[in-house]
């Protein structure tokens, strides 16, 4: 009886020791045990915040449009320029020129010195002297014209920018009998009235260029009417 009682005490003491003295700590793992109760702590998974990528600033692309090949003012005309234009964009030119006033006035100053309004004039009538080939002279301010590559352009004319009026005047002289024989030249000479031209530079406006709608382009305009003499011939 005494031996059975001692064995029971030993078994009870061993069981108590197993329940109270079991301590396991694992530093390399994810489980920790205290007092015989096994507890598992899950390490939270790391979810990084998405990096911030700012949206690029918006830069509008230029429109792929162009002026009509032939403007309305030139549909029934025979000359490569328009002195009158019912569709001339005066307001649009003025608004754009005021917004880009510094650059526009700089470009205008480059062509203003070439203004031919004060050029030496020739007689407008035949009362003072006679020219070999008849011609007509005028000082004009074109609103549209065809440039040297065949494109019609809007020419800046009569537009107010910061209390300054932008005008571009040029002198033209057109032969009245181009290709005909020169008057008052003997028949023994081969002769022909010839239209001569010069190149003018004008400040133009491009309504479809939304970044800087102004530029300087070249235009070929009639400048004088000459008499071209050929070889001397003797007819028998």
LUMSE-162191 format. One record per residue (C-alpha): residue in one letter; y, z, x. Coordinates in steps of 0.05 Angstrom, whole numbers. Layout:
N
<r res="A" north="Y" up="Z" east="X"/>
...
//
This chain:
236
<r res="X" north="0" up="0" east="0"/>
<r res="X" north="48" up="18" east="57"/>
<r res="X" north="30" up="-45" east="95"/>
<r res="X" north="43" up="-89" east="33"/>
<r res="X" north="111" up="-56" east="24"/>
<r res="X" north="131" up="-69" east="96"/>
<r res="X" north="111" up="-142" east="91"/>
<r res="X" north="154" up="-150" east="29"/>
<r res="X" north="214" up="-120" east="66"/>
<r res="X" north="204" up="-168" east="124"/>
<r res="X" north="200" up="-228" east="77"/>
<r res="X" north="262" up="-205" east="39"/>
<r res="X" north="301" up="-194" east="104"/>
<r res="X" north="282" up="-262" east="130"/>
<r res="X" north="303" up="-296" east="65"/>
<r res="X" north="370" up="-259" east="66"/>
<r res="X" north="382" up="-279" east="138"/>
<r res="X" north="367" up="-352" east="121"/>
<r res="X" north="417" up="-350" east="63"/>
<r res="X" north="474" up="-313" east="99"/>
<r res="X" north="470" up="-333" east="172"/>
<r res="X" north="463" up="-408" east="167"/>
<r res="X" north="528" up="-438" east="195"/>
<r res="X" north="531" up="-509" east="220"/>
<r res="X" north="594" up="-545" east="241"/>
<r res="X" north="592" up="-617" east="261"/>
<r res="X" north="655" up="-642" east="296"/>
<r res="X" north="631" up="-713" east="304"/>
<r res="X" north="607" up="-723" east="232"/>
<r res="X" north="633" up="-712" east="164"/>
<r res="X" north="591" up="-653" east="139"/>
<r res="X" north="605" up="-577" east="146"/>
<r res="X" north="558" up="-521" east="123"/>
<r res="X" north="579" up="-448" east="112"/>
<r res="X" north="535" up="-392" east="86"/>
<r res="X" north="476" up="-436" east="71"/>
<r res="X" north="513" up="-482" east="24"/>
<r res="X" north="518" up="-553" east="49"/>
<r res="X" north="586" up="-585" east="33"/>
<r res="X" north="603" up="-658" east="48"/>
<r res="X" north="675" up="-678" east="56"/>
<r res="X" north="688" up="-753" east="50"/>
<r res="X" north="741" up="-779" east="97"/>
<r res="X" north="790" up="-819" east="55"/>
<r res="X" north="790" up="-893" east="72"/>
<r res="X" north="857" up="-918" east="101"/>
<r res="X" north="892" up="-970" east="60"/>
<r res="X" north="952" up="-997" east="101"/>
<r res="X" north="1014" up="-1016" east="62"/>
<r res="X" north="1027" up="-1090" east="60"/>
<r res="X" north="1079" up="-1111" east="112"/>
<r res="X" north="1145" up="-1136" east="83"/>
<r res="X" north="1159" up="-1209" east="92"/>
<r res="X" north="1229" up="-1227" east="68"/>
<r res="X" north="1235" up="-1291" east="30"/>
<r res="X" north="1272" up="-1346" east="67"/>
<r res="X" north="1342" up="-1361" east="43"/>
<r res="X" north="1346" up="-1421" east="-3"/>
<r res="X" north="1374" up="-1484" east="26"/>
<r res="X" north="1379" up="-1539" east="-25"/>
<r res="X" north="1354" up="-1606" east="-3"/>
<r res="X" north="1403" up="-1664" east="-9"/>
<r res="X" north="1392" up="-1710" east="-67"/>
<r res="X" north="1363" up="-1777" east="-50"/>
<r res="X" north="1413" up="-1816" east="-91"/>
<r res="X" north="1464" up="-1867" east="-73"/>
<r res="X" north="1524" up="-1903" east="-102"/>
<r res="X" north="1508" up="-1965" east="-142"/>
<r res="X" north="1500" up="-2027" east="-99"/>
<r res="X" north="1560" up="-2058" east="-134"/>
<r res="X" north="1610" up="-2012" east="-169"/>
<r res="X" north="1637" up="-2028" east="-237"/>
<r res="X" north="1705" up="-2047" east="-209"/>
<r res="X" north="1675" up="-2103" east="-167"/>
<r res="X" north="1624" up="-2132" east="-216"/>
<r res="X" north="1669" up="-2190" east="-235"/>
<r res="X" north="1711" up="-2192" east="-171"/>
<r res="X" north="1707" up="-2240" east="-112"/>
<r res="X" north="1737" up="-2194" east="-60"/>
<r res="X" north="1700" up="-2138" east="-23"/>
<r res="X" north="1749" up="-2084" east="-44"/>
<r res="X" north="1778" up="-2054" east="-108"/>
<r res="X" north="1851" up="-2037" east="-117"/>
<r res="X" north="1839" up="-2009" east="-186"/>
<r res="X" north="1779" up="-1967" east="-207"/>
<r res="X" north="1770" up="-1935" east="-276"/>
<r res="X" north="1713" up="-1892" east="-248"/>
<r res="X" north="1749" up="-1868" east="-186"/>
<r res="X" north="1728" up="-1794" east="-176"/>
<r res="X" north="1797" up="-1765" east="-162"/>
<r res="X" north="1781" up="-1694" east="-185"/>
<r res="X" north="1716" up="-1691" east="-146"/>
<r res="X" north="1749" up="-1716" east="-82"/>
<r res="X" north="1806" up="-1667" east="-88"/>
<r res="X" north="1759" up="-1608" east="-101"/>
<r res="X" north="1714" up="-1625" east="-42"/>
<r res="X" north="1774" up="-1639" east="4"/>
<r res="X" north="1806" up="-1572" east="-12"/>
<r res="X" north="1739" up="-1537" east="2"/>
<r res="X" north="1732" up="-1573" east="69"/>
<r res="X" north="1807" up="-1579" east="81"/>
<r res="X" north="1806" up="-1564" east="156"/>
<r res="X" north="1755" up="-1617" east="173"/>
<r res="X" north="1782" up="-1667" east="123"/>
<r res="X" north="1853" up="-1662" east="149"/>
<r res="X" north="1827" up="-1670" east="220"/>
<r res="X" north="1791" up="-1734" east="202"/>
<r res="X" north="1851" up="-1759" east="163"/>
<r res="X" north="1896" up="-1748" east="223"/>
<r res="X" north="1850" up="-1792" east="263"/>
<r res="X" north="1860" up="-1852" east="217"/>
<r res="X" north="1931" up="-1838" east="193"/>
<r res="X" north="1958" up="-1862" east="260"/>
<r res="X" north="1928" up="-1930" east="244"/>
<r res="X" north="1967" up="-1936" east="179"/>
<r res="X" north="1996" up="-2006" east="178"/>
<r res="X" north="2048" up="-1994" east="125"/>
<r res="X" north="2103" up="-2000" east="177"/>
<r res="X" north="2073" up="-2059" east="215"/>
<r res="X" north="2117" up="-2119" east="233"/>
<r res="X" north="2123" up="-2160" east="170"/>
<r res="X" north="2121" up="-2235" east="164"/>
<r res="X" north="2160" up="-2273" east="111"/>
<r res="X" north="2130" up="-2270" east="42"/>
<r res="X" north="2161" up="-2336" east="23"/>
<r res="X" north="2168" up="-2404" east="56"/>
<r res="X" north="2243" up="-2403" east="55"/>
<r res="X" north="2252" up="-2377" east="126"/>
<r res="X" north="2197" up="-2413" east="163"/>
<r res="X" north="2133" up="-2450" east="150"/>
<r res="X" north="2064" up="-2433" east="176"/>
<r res="X" north="2011" up="-2485" east="190"/>
<r res="X" north="1963" up="-2455" east="140"/>
<r res="X" north="1989" up="-2424" east="76"/>
<r res="X" north="1970" up="-2351" east="64"/>
<r res="X" north="1986" up="-2291" east="22"/>
<r res="X" north="2005" up="-2224" east="52"/>
<r res="X" north="2000" up="-2156" east="18"/>
<r res="X" north="1999" up="-2082" east="34"/>
<r res="X" north="1944" up="-2049" east="-5"/>
<r res="X" north="1911" up="-1981" east="-15"/>
<r res="X" north="1839" up="-1996" east="-33"/>
<r res="X" north="1800" up="-1947" east="-75"/>
<r res="X" north="1732" up="-1976" east="-59"/>
<r res="X" north="1710" up="-2026" east="-7"/>
<r res="X" north="1649" up="-2056" east="25"/>
<r res="X" north="1637" up="-2030" east="96"/>
<r res="X" north="1612" up="-2070" east="155"/>
<r res="X" north="1539" up="-2059" east="137"/>
<r res="X" north="1548" up="-2083" east="65"/>
<r res="X" north="1552" up="-2015" east="31"/>
<r res="X" north="1605" up="-2000" east="-21"/>
<r res="X" north="1643" up="-1936" east="-6"/>
<r res="X" north="1695" up="-1893" east="-42"/>
<r res="X" north="1758" up="-1892" east="0"/>
<r res="X" north="1802" up="-1831" east="-1"/>
<r res="X" north="1869" up="-1853" east="-29"/>
<r res="X" north="1925" up="-1819" east="-68"/>
<r res="X" north="1891" up="-1751" east="-66"/>
<r res="X" north="1931" up="-1686" east="-60"/>
<r res="X" north="1903" up="-1634" east="-13"/>
<r res="X" north="1943" up="-1570" east="1"/>
<r res="X" north="2010" up="-1602" east="-17"/>
<r res="X" north="1994" up="-1663" east="25"/>
<r res="X" north="1979" up="-1731" east="-5"/>
<r res="X" north="1924" up="-1769" east="31"/>
<r res="X" north="1938" up="-1844" east="30"/>
<r res="X" north="1909" up="-1902" east="70"/>
<r res="X" north="1949" up="-1966" east="70"/>
<r res="X" north="1929" up="-2030" east="105"/>
<r res="X" north="1959" up="-2099" east="112"/>
<r res="X" north="1918" up="-2159" east="91"/>
<r res="X" north="1932" up="-2233" east="97"/>
<r res="X" north="1888" up="-2283" east="61"/>
<r res="X" north="1884" up="-2358" east="72"/>
<r res="X" north="1900" up="-2398" east="10"/>
<r res="X" north="1866" up="-2461" east="36"/>
<r res="X" north="1811" up="-2434" east="81"/>
<r res="X" north="1767" up="-2491" east="108"/>
<r res="X" north="1817" up="-2546" east="92"/>
<r res="X" north="1854" up="-2587" east="143"/>
<r res="X" north="1917" up="-2556" east="170"/>
<r res="X" north="1981" up="-2583" east="139"/>
<r res="X" north="2029" up="-2623" east="183"/>
<r res="X" north="1977" up="-2635" east="236"/>
<r res="X" north="1966" up="-2708" east="253"/>
<r res="X" north="1902" up="-2738" east="229"/>
<r res="X" north="1882" up="-2755" east="300"/>
<r res="X" north="1867" up="-2681" east="310"/>
<r res="X" north="1809" up="-2648" east="277"/>
<r res="X" north="1838" up="-2585" east="245"/>
<r res="X" north="1817" up="-2531" east="197"/>
<r res="X" north="1850" up="-2469" east="166"/>
<r res="X" north="1811" up="-2409" east="188"/>
<r res="X" north="1810" up="-2339" east="158"/>
<r res="X" north="1812" up="-2286" east="213"/>
<r res="X" north="1795" up="-2213" east="202"/>
<r res="X" north="1802" up="-2146" east="236"/>
<r res="X" north="1764" up="-2080" east="229"/>
<r res="X" north="1797" up="-2021" east="195"/>
<r res="X" north="1773" up="-1949" east="196"/>
<r res="X" north="1779" up="-1911" east="131"/>
<r res="X" north="1764" up="-1840" east="110"/>
<r res="X" north="1711" up="-1845" east="56"/>
<r res="X" north="1679" up="-1798" east="5"/>
<r res="X" north="1604" up="-1795" east="-9"/>
<r res="X" north="1592" up="-1759" east="-76"/>
<r res="X" north="1518" up="-1748" east="-60"/>
<r res="X" north="1527" up="-1711" east="6"/>
<r res="X" north="1532" up="-1638" east="-15"/>
<r res="X" north="1542" up="-1611" east="55"/>
<r res="X" north="1602" up="-1650" east="80"/>
<r res="X" north="1617" up="-1710" east="36"/>
<r res="X" north="1669" up="-1743" east="82"/>
<r res="X" north="1664" up="-1791" east="140"/>
<r res="X" north="1701" up="-1847" east="175"/>
<r res="X" north="1671" up="-1917" east="168"/>
<r res="X" north="1692" up="-1987" east="189"/>
<r res="X" north="1712" up="-2043" east="142"/>
<r res="X" north="1725" up="-2116" east="156"/>
<r res="X" north="1788" up="-2141" east="121"/>
<r res="X" north="1827" up="-2207" east="126"/>
<r res="X" north="1884" up="-2203" east="176"/>
<r res="X" north="1913" up="-2272" east="187"/>
<r res="X" north="1904" up="-2346" east="173"/>
<r res="X" north="1900" up="-2390" east="234"/>
<r res="X" north="1896" up="-2465" east="246"/>
<r res="X" north="1836" up="-2486" east="287"/>
<r res="X" north="1846" up="-2550" east="325"/>
<r res="X" north="1788" up="-2592" east="348"/>
<r res="X" north="1783" up="-2651" east="396"/>
<r res="X" north="1834" up="-2707" east="398"/>
<r res="X" north="1807" up="-2771" east="369"/>
<r res="X" north="1833" up="-2842" east="372"/>
<r res="X" north="1814" up="-2886" east="314"/>
<r res="X" north="1819" up="-2962" east="324"/>
//
